[in-house]
Amino acid sequence: MKRYALREEMNDIVEPPRKTWFWELEAAVIEAERCVQCGVCVAVCPSNSLGINDLTNLPELVKMCTGCSLCWDFCPRGGLQYEATWPPATPEVELSSTAVEIRSRRDPADPYWKITGVDPAQGLGRVLDSFAVRAARRADGAQDGGAVTALLESLLVGGAIDGALVSKPSSDPDEPWKGVATIATNAKELRAASGSFYNQTMALAELDLSKYTLPAKPRIAVVGTPCEVEGLRAMQLRKWPTGAHRVEAVTLTIALMCTKSFDYERLIVQELQRTRHIDLERVSKVDVTRGRLVVEYLDGAVAVDEPIKAFHGAALKGCDECADFLGRGADISVGSVGSLDGWTSVIIRSERGREAFERARGALDFRELDDPAALLRLDALDKKIALSTLQRPFDVDGAMFIEFDEHVKNYTGTDRTPVFIRR
């Protein structure tokens, strides 16, 4: 990278082998517009050297980088082998080989699955139970069946958790319908955060819990996108010191099934407000459902109802590389696909997830999933997009790189060290 070379020239010192700096992550992921704004790099930094740029909402260096490599290693678009965080599928719910394209491993002894290899979490992944769920009493503004808010409220009130990492509306009047990360510590704060926002919030950076009043050993539930859960699960498994961010405090993860997230400015400001002349002050709900983006006004009028592909220009480009629509690494996965309107599809993936739902059973209505095959179809499409995206060449810092199964190779003939974008 240019900045890496500049550092060598300034110091006249050869860098130690296998040392990676934030500048490399910045060039290969952030400046290449592949960042998914999960906040993993900020959370994992042991020296608290990374922060969030107020204007771009992207990671930035706020003090000296030590070159520890962790921001690169745990980034879902950098070095993280995120598929390794997926538990093997439950045998009875494995998908038949005809429903999803499965490719042979290069090395059958390799325990890790690559996006171009055999999926260890075929079908719906690890499934202890699955339901269509709705809250017995829905909070105002709740999305779909309101199951997540009802579940978390039961856990908070019952003392099973001390807080929940969720998204709440921005307090800035110039940012309508922008979600920001927060830790809700009571039912009132939780209900104020009900509903969905379709921008990423750098959520895991909010795990610096110092500004919240919490017990010395807090128990936190995290509601996030699959990429956020992947990074969190990897950090918890590897026990690296993570500075001010309390990843060990997370005792429950809830993944929101997701094919892509959006840039706030491009979606809300450009596409809705400027292009479609939507009065954001009158909007009561923004929803992505059944492959369409729907915006409703407070009076019930539908302001927008268009195919989601009409808004792909506002999506985060890094989302196209993800093959984890179903949130396989979470304790619980939730989404609207597979259930009737007004209900939430829920997949219980761990004993912790099952225990959490048992605690909340009195606040929820349950039924069987209406269309589990819909989940499999969308998962297959998500993987197909990821495969095609990862096979394209891309530009990093003026040089072209192309991806192979194991690593990225520079094919421009330069003598610079290749950047390892993924496996």
N, C-alpha and C positions, 0 to 999 in steps of 0.2 A: 504494500500500500504506500501511497505517496508520503503519508504522515509518518509511517514506520520508517521509511528510508530517510526522511528528514531528521528523525530522532537519532539515527545512527550517525548521520553526517555531523550533527551538532555535538554529540558526545564523543565521537570517535571511539565508540565502544561497541563490540559485537554483542548483540543481545543473547541472553541465555537461551538454550534450545527449549522448545515447547512453551514459550512464554507468549501470551496473547494479551493485547491491550484493548481498552475500550474503543480506541480509535479504529481498530479493525472491525469491531462490531458495528460501530457507527457507519463506516463506509460500506460494509457488505450487507447490512440489514436496514439501518435507519435511513441513510441517504439513498439506498437502492429502493426505498419505499416498500420494503418487505416487513417492516415492523408491524406487529399485531397489537401493540399497546397493552400488553398483559401486565407489565410491571415486574416481571421476573428479574431482570437485570438489576433493577433498583433494590429489590428485596434481598437478593443473594450477595450483594457487595459487602464484604466484611469490614471495609474501611469507610462505609457510608459516603463513598466518593461520587455516587450518582444521584441525580435528582430529576425533576420533571420541568421542562421548559414551559413557562406560563402561556406562551403564545402558540406553540405547536402541540402541546400536550405529549411531547416525545421525550425519551430519556436524554439526559445531557450530563456532561462531566461538570461537577461543582467544586471539586478539589482534586488533588493529584491522584492519578491512576497508579496503582502499584503493580499492574501487570499480572495479577493473580490468575487471570483467565476465566474466573467463575462466571462473569457476565456472558461470555461467549459459550461456555460449556452448558449452561442451563437455559439458554435462549431457545424457544421452540423453532425459531427460524435460523438459529446458529448451529451450535454443536450438539444440542440435545437429541438423543435417540428417543424421541417421545413415545414411540410405539412400545418401548421396553417397559413403560409404566402401566401398560394394559394387562390386567390379569387374564389368564387363559379363559376361553369361552366355557360356559356350562354345557356339557355334552348334549343334553336333551334339547337345547335351543340352537345348536349349531345350524348354520345355513347350508343348504345343499350346494354342491359344487357348481351347479348350473346357474345359480342366481347372481353370483358375483364373480368377476374374472379373477382367478387365482393363478399366480405365476410361480414357477418352481424356484426354490432357493438356489443360489449359486453354490453354497456349501451346506449340505443337509445337516451338518453338525453345528452350524451357527445357531445359537439359542435366541438371537435377536431377529425380529422380523423387520425387513425394510419395506417401504411402500411398494417396491417392485418385487416383493417376496411373498411368502405365505403368512397370512394373517393369523396370529395366535388367538384373536378374539373374534372368530367368525360369527356371522349372524348378528345377534344383539349383544354379543360379548358375554361377560359374566352376568348371569341373571339369577338372583335368589327368588325374586317375585316380580310381578308386573301388574299394573292396574291402570284404569282410567279413574281419575280422582277429581273431586271438586270440594271446595270448602263448604261446610254446612252453613256458615255465615261469611259471605265474601266481604273483604275490605273494599272501600271505595277506591276505584282505579285499579283494582286487581286485574291481572291479565289471565285470559283463558279461565281455568277453574279456580284461580286464587289459592291453589294448593300449597305453594311455597310459603306464602305469607302466613297461612293458617298453621303450617307445620312449624315454622320458626317461632311463631308466637306461642304455641304450646310448649316448645322447648325452653323458651325464655321464661315464661310464667312458671313453668314447672321446675326451674332451676337446673335443667340439664345442660344449658350453655349460659355463658355470661354476656355474649354479644354475637352479632351476625354481620359479616362483611357483605354489604348490599350496595345498590345504587340509588341515590336520591336525586330529586330535581336540583339543578344548580340554583344557587341563591342570587346569581347575577341576572338582573332583568334583561340584559342584552344577550342572554343565552337560553332562550326558551326551548324546552324539550331536550336539554342536554343533561345527561346523567353524570353524576360525580360519585366517587367512592366514599363510603362512610361506614362506621361501625355503629349499628343500632344496638342500644343496650336496654331498651324497654319496648313495650308493646306500642306505645304512641309513636316512637321513632320508626319502628318497623312498619307500621301501617302507612306512615307518611312516605315510605319508600316503596310501596306496593306498585306493581305495574312494571312495564319494560321500557328500557331505553336502547336504542340501536347504535350507540357509539360506545367504543371501549373507553375505560376509565383509568387505565394504569392501576387496576384494583389492588394488586399484590403490594404495591408501594404503600398502601394504607395499613399494612401490617406493622408499621411503626406505631405501637399502641400508646406511646407516651402522652399523647394529648387526650386520652380517654381515661375515665375513672373506672378501673377494673381491678379485680383481685390480683394478688402477686403472681398467681399461676392461672391465668384466664383460660377459659374454654370458648373457642370461637368457631362458629360455622361460617363457611365461605360459599356464597352463591356466585358462580362465575361461568365463563365460557370454557369449553373443553381445553383450549390452549392454556388458560390460567390454571386449571386443575392439573394439567400435565406438568407445568413448571413447578407448582407447589408440591405435587407428589414426588417429583425428582429431588427437590430440596430436602424434603422430610426423609427420604430414603438414604440420602448420602451424608446427612449430619454435618455439613460444613458450617463453620461459624458464619452467621449472617448479619453481623452488625446489629443495628437497632431494630431490625424486623423480626418479629416473633413467629416464625413459621411453625415452631413446635407447639404453639398455642392452638393451632387449628385441629379440631377434633371431629369435624364433619365437613364433607365437601358435597355440594349440589351442583351438578353441571347442567347448564341450559343448552339443550340440543341446538346446534348452530352450524350453518353452512357458510356464513360470512357475517362480518360486522362492518360498520360504516364509519367514514370520517364525518364528524359532526358538521363541519362547515359545508362540505360538499353535498350531504344529504338534506339536512334541515334548512340551512340558509340558502344554498344555491338551487337545489332541485325543488324543494317545496315552497320556500318563501319567494324566491326571485323568479324562478321559471314557471311555477304553477300558481303563483300569487295567493298562496295559502295564508290566511290570517292566523298566525300561530297563537295569538292570545285567545282565539275562540276554539282551539283544538282541545278535545277531551281525551283522544286516544290515538296513538300511532301503533300499528300492529303489522307484523309480517305473518301471514297465515295462508295456507293452501297455495303457496307459490305467488302470492300477491301482496303488495304493500297497500294497506288501507289506512286512511286518515279520516277520523270522524270529528265533527264539531260538537259543541256542548248541547246544541238543540237536536242532536241525533242525525243531522244531515251528513251524508258521506261526501267528503271533500275530495278524496283521492281513492281510486280503486284500480290499480294497474298491475300488470305482471312485474314481479320483482326484477326481472332482467332489464326493465327500463331504467333501473337505478344502479346497474352494475358499475357505472363510471364513478359512483360515489363510494363504492366498497373499498375496504382495505385490500391491497393487492396481495399481501402476505396470506390472506385467508384462502386463496386459491391453492396453496401448497398443503393445506391441512386435510387429512383423511380421517378425522375423528369427529364427525358429525354427532355421534351418539354419546360422547363424553365417557369413554370406556373406563377411564381411571378413577372416576368419582365413586363416592359411596352411594349416591342417588343421581340418576339422570332424569330430567323433566323436559317436556316440550308439548306443543300442540299437535304434532303429527301423530296419527294413529288413533286419535280420539275424536268424538263428536264435538261440535262447537260448545263452548261452555265447560269443557272438561280438560284435564291435564293428563297427558301420558306420563306415567312414572315407572322407572325401572330401578328396582332395589338391587344394588351390586355388592354390598358387604353386610356383615353382621351389624356394624355400626349404623348403617343406613336402615336396616330392618328394625333395630332397636328404636331409632328415632321415630320411625313411622308408627310403631306400636304405641309410643308415648302420645302421639297426636291422633290416634285412631278416632277418639271421640269427637274431634273437630272436623272430621272429613267424611265424605260420602265416597264409597268405593264401587267399582264395577269392573268387568273384564275389559281389556283393551278392545276397541272396536275394529281396528285394522292394523295389526302388527306388521303385516306385509308392507304397508306404506313406509314404515320405518326402515325396512330393509331396502326398499327401492331407492329412497333418498340417500341412504348410506352408500349404496352402490354407485350412484351418480356422483356423490362427493368424492369417492375414491378415484373414479374415472377422471374427474377434473384435476385432482392432485397429481395423478400419474402424468397427464398431458402437460401440466404446468412445470413439473420437475424435469421434464425432458427437453425443455426449451433452453437455448443459450441465453445468457443475460449479461449485461454490462456492469462491471464494478470498477469504479475509479479509472475509467478510460480503457480498460482491457476487457476482452470478451472471455467469458467462462462458460463451460458446458458441464452439466451434471451427469455422473455415472452412478452405478449402484453404491460404490464405496466412498467416493469423494468427488470433488470438483477439480477439473484440470484446466489449466490455462493453455489455450491453443493459439495464442497470438505470436508465439515465438520469442516473447520477452523472457528475461532471466529473473523476473521477480518470483518470489515464493507464491505458489497458488494459495488462494483463500479457500478454506474448507467451509463451504456454505452449508452443506448437510453431509450425511454419512460419507 
